[in-house]
Amino acid sequence: MASLQSKTTSTSHYFSALSISIIFAQVMVAKILDIRSIQISLSIIIVLGMIFCIFTPNYYLFKMGARFAGQIMLFYMALGITFLILNQPRLMFTSLACCAGLCIFLKQSSNSDLKHPVPTDELSIKVAHFNVSVSDEDYESTVQAMLQADADLISIQELTPDWQYALNEVLTDKYPYYSSVVRFDPFGLAVYSKHPIEQLDTFYFEEIPNYSGTIKINNSNHKFKFVCGHTTPPLYSLAYEKMKGHIKVLAQEATQDSMPVITIGNFHAPPWWAEIQDLRTTAQLADSRRSAAYGISEIFQSPGDYIFYNQGFSCLNFENIFTPNSSHLGIQGRYQFKRNAEKAN
């Protein structure tokens, strides 16, 4: 019994000492933050962080820093709460205001619509995009995810000979119209369609293949154009410049026709980068994604794969596709033809 009382007293003293230490630290930090010059310096740093995320200089290091704009926004929110606890209203207001500014910026950089449009009786199609390298050769579950998506058009990236064999074994019955460029590097690609591919071109950017084609919907007068591409990851400055040039080529290809257009691919750039914004502006495309991240479980990542659409479509819904171990496998969306969309001749 004496031993138990001794342990209880020791634990009580430990927590008392810890509480006193925390209170002392809070008081000291609060006194430091009360110094006007420190408040001004911290406010300037916080505001500059927001400015560099929104108006990012066109240099590689700045671009890589701006990739984490979503995480910086969350950090500012946590910082504002911390300053609230420390009774620092000026710093709290600055942090939360910058958090709100980044929030608005990130929302406007994706799809600014708050709601999906209401479906009408017009024809709609479903499009899915997969990066098969993510599944780590889990052929069965990946192919099942593609079948469950039940898309009218499936885009595949990072296609290797093994993956082509696995996909053709299962998909070709349901998707009789398909084409592929098999590579041993990350730039192999394929398309599988339920509907006839009337025209298909393979165009290259510095030996990287891309697809541009036209699909006519079975038993209807509608057709649409699709553009598929996969850019070089901007892991260093030269690769970043290569990515920029590749995105410009894809933007030019997506603007060559007046018909409804779907542009699909992994461009290794978040929605708020100028390269993605320029692509959308040049080709008059909208982003299917309505947020700046994959989801709660991927809160520290930023998206790089997209399904864009032009004014010939309305996006009815959009969602991410995950592997059984919760890795990001792909994306899918449903797109409705608008009444004034071009019809097939």
N, C-alpha and C positions, 0 to 999 in steps of 0.2 A: 504493500500500500504506500509506503514512504517513497519507494522507487517511482511509482506511478505519479504521485504528487510532484515529485522532483522533475519528472519529464514534462508534466503539464505546465509547471512554473517556467521551465526552460523554454518551452514552445511559446508561452505567453510573452516572455521577455523578448524572444526573437521577433515576433510579430510587432511588438511595441517598438522595438528598435527600427524595424523595417518601416513602419508607419512614420516614425519621426524622421527617418532619412528621406522618405518620399516628400513629406511636407517641406522639409528643409530645402530639398532640390527644387521644388516648385517655387518656393519663395525666392531662391537665388536666381532661377531662370526668369521669373517675373521681374525682378529688379534689373536684370541685364536688359530685358526687352523694353523696360521703361525708358531706357536711354534713347533720346530722340534720334541720334545719328544711326543707331543700330536699327531702329524702326524704319527709318527712311531707306537704309541700305537693303534690308530684307524686302521691303515693299518694291523697290526697284528690281531686285532679282526675281521676285515672283511675277511682276508684270512683264519683264523681259522674256521669261520662260514662256508665257502665253503668246507674246508677240512672235517669237521665233517659231512657235508651232503653227501659227496662222500665216505669217508672212515669212516663210522659210527661205533663206538665201540659197541660191542654186549651187551649193557646194556639197560634196559627198558627206562630210562629217555632220553638217547641219541637217541634211536630209535623213541620215540615220537616227539622229536625235529626235527629229520630228515624227519618226515612225511610232514613237511611244507617247503620242499626244493623248491617247485614251488613258494610259496609265498616269500621265502627268495630271490630267483632269481629276482622277480619283485621289491622287496625292494632295492636290490643292484642297479637295473637300475634307480630307483627314486633317490637313494642316489648319484649316479654318476651325474645325471642332477643337483641335488642340489649343489654338489661340483663345477660343471661347472659354475653355477650362482655366486658362492662365489669365483670364480677364484682360485681354489685349484687343479691344474692339476695333482699332484701326487695322491691325494686321489680320484680324478675323474677317473684316469686311473686304480687304484687298484679296485675300485668298479665295473667299467664296465668290466674289465678283469675277475673278479670273477663272474659277471653276465653271461658273455659269457661261462666261464668254466662250470657253473651249467647248462646253456642252452644245451651245447653239451652233458653233462652227462645225463640229463633227456631225451634227444632225443635218445641216445644210449640205455637207460634203457628200452625204449618201443620198437616200431618197427622202426629200423633205416632206412628203405626204405622211400624215399621221395615221391614216387609215387606208386599207386596200379599197379599190373601187368595188361597187356593187356589181355582181355578175348580171349579164343580160342574156338574151337568147342567141347572141352571136357565138360563132364557133370559137373554141379555145384549144390550145395545145399545151403540152407539158414538156419542159426541157430539163435535162439533168446533166450534170458535169461531174466527172470523177477523176481523181488522181490515184491510179492503182498502186503506185509505189508506196503509198502510206500504209497499205494493209499488210505489208511485209509477207508477201506471197501467200496470204490467206485467200486462195482462189475461191473456195466455196462460199464463204460469207460475203465476199465482195460481189460475186456474180449474183447471189441472192438479193443483195441490196439493190443492184441494178434492176432485177426483175420486179422487185417490190415497188420500185419507183414508178414503173409502168409509164415511162416517158415516151413521147412521140419521137423525140430526138435525144440521143445520148452522145455526149462528147467525152472522149477518153484521152488522158494525157499520161506521158511517161510510159508509153507502150513498148514492151520488149517482146522478143519472139515467144517466150514462155507464156506471157500474158495474152498475146494474140491467139495462141492455140486454145487457152482456157476459155477465152471469151467467145470465140467462134463455135466452140463445142456446144455452147448453151444458148447464145443470143441470136444466132442466125435464123432460127425457126420463127422467132417472134419479130425479129428485125431483119427482113430479107434484103434491105438496101443498106450497104455498108461499104466503107473504104478505110484503108489504114496505111500509115507510113511507119514501118517497124524500125526501131533504132536500138542500139546498145547504150546510147547516152540518154539523158533525161528528156530528149525532144521528140520521141515517138508519139504519134497521135492517131486517133481513129474516130469515126463517126458511125453510129448505127441508127437507122431510121425505119419507122413503120411505114412511111410513105415514100413514093418514088423520088429519088434525087435526080432532078431533070438536068442539072448541070453541076459539075464539080471541078474546081481548079485547085491545084496545089501550087502555092507561090512561096517563095523563100526570102528570108531575111538573113543574109550572111550564113547560108547553108542550114538555117533552122526552118523546117517546114511549117506551113500554115494552110488551112483549108478555107475556101470560099465556095459556097454552093447555093443552089436553089431547090426548094422542096415544094412539090404540089401535094396538097392534102387530098387523100382518097375521098371520092364521092363528094367533092365540093369544088367550088370555083376559086378557092383561096390558095395562094402560094406565098412563100416568104424566103428571104435570103438569110443565110447564116455565115458567120465568120468565126473561125476557131484559131487560137494562137497560144503559144506558151513562151514567155520571154526568159531571158537569162536572169538568174537571181542577182541583185546588185550587191554582191559580197565585197566588192572593191570598186574604186573609182572608174576604171575602164569598163567593168561589167555594168556599172550604173549608166554610163553613156550609151552602151550597147542596148540596154533596156529601153532607154528613152527613144532611140532611133527605131527600135522594133515597134513600140507602141504607136509612133507616128505612122508607120506603114499600115498597121492594122486600122487606124482611124481613117486613113485614105481609102482603104478597101471597103470599109463599112459605109462610106458616103457615096459610092459609085452608082447606087440604084435608089429609085424612089419607092420601092416596095417595102413592106414591113421587114425589119432587120433584127436579127438576134446576134449579138456578139458575145462569144464565150471564151473563157480562158483563165489561166493563172498568170497575172502580170507582175507578181511579186512587188506590189506597191499598194499601200493603204489608200482608201478612198479620198483622203484629204490631200494627197500629194498632187502637185501641179500637173504631173504627167497624166494622171487619171482624169483630172478635171479638164485638161486640154483634149483628151480623147473624147470625153462626153460632149464637150462644146463643139469640136470639129465635126463629129458624126451625128450630133443632135440625139444623143443617147441618154436614157435614164437608167439609174442603178436599181436593180431589184431589191437589194439589201436596204433595210430601213434602220440599221444601227451600225455603229463603228466597230463592232466586235463580233466574234463567232457566237458567244453565249457566256453564261455565268462561269462554266467550267474552263473557258478559254479567256478569262478576263485579262490575262497578261499577254495576249496575242493580238495581232491586227490582221484583218482579212487581206488576202491577195488574189483570191479567185472570184470571178464575177460572171453574171449573166446580165448583160446590158440589152436594152430594147429601145427601138425608136418610136416615133409617134404613131406608127401603124398598129401598135399593141397597147393594151392595158395589162399591168401585172396584177393578177388576182391574189396570188400568195407566193411566199418564198420561204424556204427553210433549209437548214443545214442537214447533212447526212453524216452519221458517225459510224465508225467501226465498232465491233463488240467491246473493244477495250477503250472506247470513248475518244479515239483519235478522229480528227476531222478528215473525212473521206471525200466529201464533195458537197454539192449544192443542187437544189432543184427549185423550179418555179412553174407556175401556170400562167399562160399569157393568152388574153382574149383579143381576137381581131376587132378593130374598130370598124364602124359601119362604112367609113370612107376609105378603108384599106383597099389596096390594089387587088383586083381579082385576076385569076389566070385566064388567058385567052383560049 
